[in-house]
Amino acid sequence: MKFHATAPSLSRGPRNVMRSFCPECHDLVVAAAKSQHVAEGVVRHWWSCDSCGHEFRTTVRLPALSAAARQPELTA
């Protein structure tokens, strides 16, 4: 494993982070039980509410990255 002093540009978090809430009890659901890369820019998440046990899924569509953003940053 190689240490990098700076994180690659792809690891930067989104500016607008959406939180997931249970559609049944409206409690905050923190982490997906499972995630799947469906297609280029499409990720599907499966959730399970700890409060009421309701299971549901969400689909996230990510914007396309420019060619420059796809290149990892090189550090010396």
N, C-alpha and C positions, 0 to 999 in steps of 0.2 A: 504494500500500500504506500502511496506517495503522498506526502503532506503538501497541501497547497496553501499559500499564505492568503489567497483570496478565493472566494467561491466562484465557480463558473457562472456565467450569466443565466444559464438555464435553471439554476437552483434558487434564483430570486423569487420570492413569493409574489402572488398577484396583489394588486393594489386594493381591489374590492373583494374581500373574502366573504363568501356566502356561508352562513351557518345553517345546519340542518336541524329541523325540528320535527318531532313525531307528528304525523298527520292525525293521529287519534287523540293523544293526550297533550300535545303541544309542548312536551318537555324537550330540552336540548339534547341532541344525540351527537356525541363528540367524535367517535371514530367509526368508520365503515367496517363492517364485518368482513367484507370482501370487495375487491376492486378488479375490474377487467378492462384491458385496452381493447376496444371494439374495432376502431379504425383510426386513420390519421386524424388526430385532434378530437377523438371521441373516447371518453372513459365512462364506464358504468360502475356505480357503487351500490352495494347491498347493505342495508342498515337493519339493526335490531334494537328496539327501544329497551333500555334497562328498566324503565319505570313500568311499562304496561305489556312488554313483550311483542308489540306490533312489529312486523317485518315489512319493509318496503324498499324500493330501489329508486335511484336517481341517475340521470344521464347528464354528463357535463360535456359541452362542446367548447373546445379551446380554439382561440384564433391561430391562424397559421403563423409560423415564425419566419422571419426574413432569413436569407442565406447567411448573413453576418451573425445573427443570433444563434444559429445552429453550430457555429464553429466554437469549440471550447477555447477559453483564454489560456494562453501558455505563460507560465511563470518560470523565472530562472531559479 
